[in-house]
Amino acid sequence: MVNLSLLVSFDRKDTTYKRTVIACFIQAVYLLELDRQENRTKENALAAKWWVPFKYKLAQTLIDERDGSIFGAILEWDRSAALADYIFIRPSGAPRAVLALRGTLLKSPTIRRDIEDDLRFLAWESLKGSVRFKVALEALKSVADRYGSSNVCIAGHSLGAGFALQVGKTLAKEGIYVDTHLFNPPSVSLAMSFKNIGEKAGFVWKRFKSMLPTSGGTQVSNDEGEKTLGLGLGKWVPHLYVNNSDYICCSYTDPDGTEENNAGKENVGPKTGQMAAKLITVKSKGKQKFLEAHGLEQWWSDDLELQLAVHNSRLINKQLKSLYSLPPPH
């Protein structure tokens, strides 16, 4: 288990500590649901041990009305607990509130609804039809209104990362930019596979048309709707935590073909028309089993070797493209 101590080191520049704390908050949500399933009391519950040391408190649990399971929680800065330890000012970089979302739990009371949403993403590459999306979106809007979007963070693991990405993206479309952290986000779907096939077919058709003789005059491009705004690209840049040995999220590391090697460069931004994310990848120490590569535990490991890049990936471009697209011409 991670050493839950030294809150004062929670600094905006200390990305390792911030990653560890946020991963712990997501672990707490897993345990909130397991505490519920095991009927644990306040005296023997496990979840609180993952937020109390960081001087946060549980403000709200997010409930799936279909089965009563806990899939998320809002944790808020606990000023009283901080003052008791002579911490008079909330450390720089520590959000006022964090919305944490868990992933799939392979336990009988909740597995049906978890798998249902997994299949929803697999089939449609969207989670907006789930009741969890609506509940999470309303909860994040509420805390953003209360504390200001710059003081709020949303985070998730696996399926929860899928919800966090789509909730964060929805708010970004409304001009509300929330710090977003996605651990092992899902990247594989049937919808995406069909899109890739369609894009390849469209590319071949465009190449074929370009070889046909024109009837004269200047050819006018009809791709106005595909142009993107260079302004505002840095307003919402999600943080993705990816292990290349995890087949669920490894597609995020596929380049878009125009990226230069920006590994380790914090201030390198995307080119005009490109969307970006801060991609943190695990440097593999050898072959890993899937459960290890997809597990949340790796993100609070002390000896984790990571590589940071402002990454322009094919998948990020697809998922964030609608954020910065110009409206179609009238």
Secondary structure, DSSP 8 states (H G I E B T S, - for coil): ------GGG--TT-HHHHHHHHHHHHHHHHHHHHHHHTT--TTT-SGGGGTGGGTEEEEEEEE-TTT--EEEEEEEE-HHHHHHTT--S--TT--SEEEEE-----SHHHHHHHHHHHHHHHHHS--TTSHHHHHHHHHHHHHHHHH-GGGEEEEEETHHHHHHHHHHHHHHHTT---EEEEES-----HHHHHHHHHHHHHHHHHHHHHTS---SS------GGG-B-STTTTS---EEEE-TT-TTTGGGG-B-S-----BT-TT----TT---EEEEEE---S---HHHHH-SGGGG-TT--EEEEEE-BHHHHHHHGGGSB-----
